Amino acid sequence: MLFDTHAHYDDAAFAPDRELLLESLPQRGVALVLNPGCDLDSSRKAVSYAAAYPHVYAAVGIHPENCAGFVPADIDVLRELARQPKVAAIGEIGLDYYWAENPPRKLQQQVLRAQLALARELRLPVIFHDREAHGDMMDILRKYKPKGVVHCFSGSAELAQETVKLGMYIGLGGVVTFKNARHSAEVAKAIPLDRLLTETDAPYMAPVPFRGKRCDSSMIPMTAGRMAEEKGCTLEEMLRQTGENAKRLFSVE
């Protein structure tokens, strides 16, 4: 079972062949895909893909890089979207301190807290983005105690273990196959198998040997294979267990 728990098929990179690609995924071995939104428009698109394709599920949310124009009424829009069929999570939400021109940190935290409150209200898991914001991430996770995943985890193995202790899952993508991605490999080795998820972040971060090319969900086995090496298990076991983990977290049958 290939379950890609994080792919952005609304991205412009898929404009030339989006429908054909999405239709073809089951024939290419991909059983399930979760497509998170990053703003209201992409969240609407994610919901539309979930309605159109049996193997696609949606998450709705406002990414920290897209929160500059946030108004409280946006939460009402997300609430209505989250009540649509096959919406499995609130996301992609979180904190991103990498770029100086990103929205101010206080605003990012305000928008994040509003969405965590919405997830709690609707009893939905969250898809959490954390880039160069580990300390604030942990403070907020300790306070709100959501269920969910920190996707494309970029911290140390020790931080990943602390995150798992708070009840979260760890998502790893193509970066784990990169030669310079020591932290990602250490995280894969350190985290219990029942707390790992596979993802692509398509169209970004294609795994080796496709690095630099457009990524899609069919590339999951390259990432899962590298994770399996670190865990000392087979590729089949890694795919089966991470698929079961994702179905459990997102309540997907």
C-alpha positions in Angstrom: 0.0 0.0 0.0 1.4 3.4 -1.0 -0.2 6.2 1.0 1.2 9.6 0.1 0.2 11.7 3.1 1.3 15.0 1.7 1.1 16.1 -2.0 0.1 19.4 -3.5 -1.6 18.5 -6.8 -3.0 22.0 -7.0 0.5 23.3 -7.7 1.1 24.9 -11.1 3.7 22.3 -11.9 0.8 19.8 -12.5 -1.2 22.1 -14.7 -0.3 20.3 -18.0 -1.4 16.8 -16.9 -3.1 17.1 -13.5 -6.3 15.1 -14.3 -4.4 12.4 -16.2 -1.8 12.0 -13.4 -4.4 11.8 -10.6 -6.5 9.3 -12.5 -3.4 7.1 -13.2 -2.1 6.9 -9.6 -3.9 3.7 -8.6 -2.5 1.9 -11.7 1.0 3.1 -10.6 0.6 1.5 -7.2 -0.6 4.5 -5.2 -3.6 3.5 -3.1 -4.2 6.8 -1.2 -3.2 10.4 -1.4 -3.8 13.3 1.1 -3.7 16.7 -0.6 -3.4 19.6 1.9 -4.4 23.2 1.2 -2.1 26.2 1.8 -4.7 28.9 1.6 -8.4 29.2 1.0 -8.2 28.7 -2.7 -5.9 25.7 -2.7 -8.0 24.2 0.2 -11.1 24.5 -2.1 -9.2 22.8 -4.9 -8.1 20.0 -2.5 -11.7 19.4 -1.6 -12.7 19.3 -5.3 -10.0 16.7 -6.0 -11.2 14.5 -3.1 -14.7 14.7 -4.5 -13.5 13.7 -8.0 -11.1 10.9 -7.3 -11.9 7.9 -4.9 -8.2 7.6 -3.8 -7.7 11.3 -2.9 -8.5 12.9 0.4 -8.1 16.5 1.4 -6.9 18.7 4.2 -7.8 22.4 4.5 -5.7 25.1 6.1 -3.6 28.3 5.8 0.2 27.8 5.5 2.3 30.2 7.6 3.8 31.7 4.4 0.3 32.5 3.2 -1.2 34.0 6.3 -0.4 37.7 5.7 -4.0 38.6 4.7 -5.6 36.5 7.4 -8.9 37.7 8.9 -11.0 35.9 11.5 -13.7 35.1 9.0 -11.2 32.8 7.2 -11.7 30.3 10.0 -15.4 30.2 9.2 -14.6 29.4 5.6 -12.2 26.6 6.7 -14.8 25.3 9.0 -17.3 24.9 6.2 -14.7 23.3 3.9 -13.6 20.9 6.7 -17.2 19.6 6.9 -17.1 18.5 3.3 -16.8 14.7 2.6 -13.3 13.3 2.6 -11.6 16.2 4.5 -9.3 14.3 6.8 -7.3 17.0 8.5 -6.6 20.7 9.1 -3.5 21.6 7.2 -1.0 22.6 6.1 -0.6 24.8 9.1 2.4 25.7 11.3 5.4 28.1 11.6 8.1 29.1 9.1 10.9 31.4 10.3 13.3 30.6 7.4 12.6 33.7 5.2 13.0 37.2 6.7 10.1 38.4 4.4 7.7 35.8 5.7 4.7 37.1 7.7 5.7 38.3 11.2 6.1 35.5 13.7 3.4 36.8 16.0 0.9 36.7 13.1 2.0 33.2 12.2 1.4 32.1 15.8 -2.0 33.8 15.9 -3.2 32.1 12.7 -1.8 28.7 13.9 -3.5 28.9 17.2 -6.8 29.8 15.5 -6.5 26.7 13.3 -5.5 24.4 16.1 -8.6 25.5 18.0 -10.6 24.7 14.9 -9.0 21.2 14.6 -9.9 20.6 18.3 -13.5 21.8 17.7 -13.9 19.5 14.7 -11.9 16.6 16.2 -9.6 16.5 13.2 -5.8 15.9 13.1 -3.4 18.5 11.9 -0.7 18.6 9.3 2.0 20.7 10.8 4.8 22.6 9.0 7.9 23.6 11.0 10.8 25.3 9.5 13.4 26.9 11.7 10.8 27.3 14.4 11.4 24.2 16.6 11.2 25.9 20.0 7.9 27.7 19.3 6.6 24.6 17.6 7.2 22.5 20.7 5.7 25.1 23.0 2.5 25.2 21.0 2.3 21.4 20.7 2.7 21.1 24.4 -0.1 23.6 25.0 -2.7 22.4 22.4 -1.7 18.7 22.3 -3.2 18.1 18.9 -3.1 14.7 17.1 -1.4 14.9 13.8 1.9 14.9 11.9 4.9 17.1 11.7 5.4 16.8 8.0 8.8 16.9 6.2 10.4 16.8 9.7 13.7 18.8 9.7 14.8 18.6 13.3 17.1 16.2 15.2 16.3 12.7 16.2 16.0 13.9 19.8 13.5 16.5 18.8 11.5 13.9 16.8 11.4 11.7 19.9 10.1 14.5 22.0 7.5 15.3 19.3 6.3 11.7 19.3 6.0 11.7 23.1 3.4 14.5 22.6 1.3 12.2 20.5 2.4 13.3 17.0 3.5 11.4 14.0 6.6 12.1 12.0 6.4 12.5 8.2 9.5 11.9 6.0 9.8 12.6 2.3 12.4 12.5 -0.4 15.0 14.4 1.6 15.8 11.2 3.6 17.4 9.9 0.4 19.8 12.9 -0.1 23.4 12.2 0.8 23.6 15.3 3.0 20.4 14.5 4.9 22.0 13.0 8.0 19.3 14.3 10.3 16.5 12.7 8.3 18.1 9.3 8.3 18.7 9.5 12.1 15.1 10.4 12.6 13.9 7.5 10.6 16.1 5.2 12.7 15.1 6.7 16.0 11.3 6.9 15.7 9.1 3.8 16.3 7.8 2.3 13.1 4.2 2.9 14.2 4.8 6.6 14.3 6.3 7.1 10.9 4.4 8.4 7.8 5.6 8.4 4.1 5.0 11.6 2.0 6.3 13.3 -1.1 5.5 17.1 -0.7 4.9 16.8 -4.5 5.9 18.5 -6.8 8.9 19.3 -4.5 11.8 17.3 -3.2 11.8 14.3 -5.4 13.9 11.5 -4.0 17.1 10.1 -5.5 17.4 9.2 -8.3 14.8 11.7 -9.4 16.2 14.7 -7.4 15.6 17.9 -9.3 12.6 16.6 -11.3 8.9 17.0 -10.6 7.9 14.7 -7.8 4.7 12.7 -7.7 3.2 10.1 -5.4 4.5 7.1 -7.3 8.0 7.9 -6.0 7.1 6.9 -2.4 9.0 3.6 -2.7 12.4 5.3 -3.0 11.8 7.2 0.2 10.2 4.2 2.0 13.2 2.0 0.9 15.7 4.4 2.5 13.6 4.5 5.7 13.4 0.7 5.7 17.2 0.6 5.5 17.4 2.7 8.7 14.8 0.6 10.5 16.3 -2.7 9.4 13.0 -3.9 7.9 11.8 -4.7 4.4 10.3 -2.2 2.0 7.1 -4.1 2.1 6.9 -3.9 5.9 7.7 -0.2 5.8 4.9 0.5 3.2 2.4 -1.7 5.1 3.1 -0.1 8.5 3.2 3.5 7.3 0.0 3.0 5.4 -1.7 1.6 8.4 -0.3 4.5 10.5 -1.8 7.0 8.1 -5.1 5.3 7.9 -5.3 5.3 11.7 -4.3 8.9 12.1 -6.6 10.3 9.3 -9.5 7.9 9.9 -9.3 6.7 6.3 -10.7 3.3 5.4 
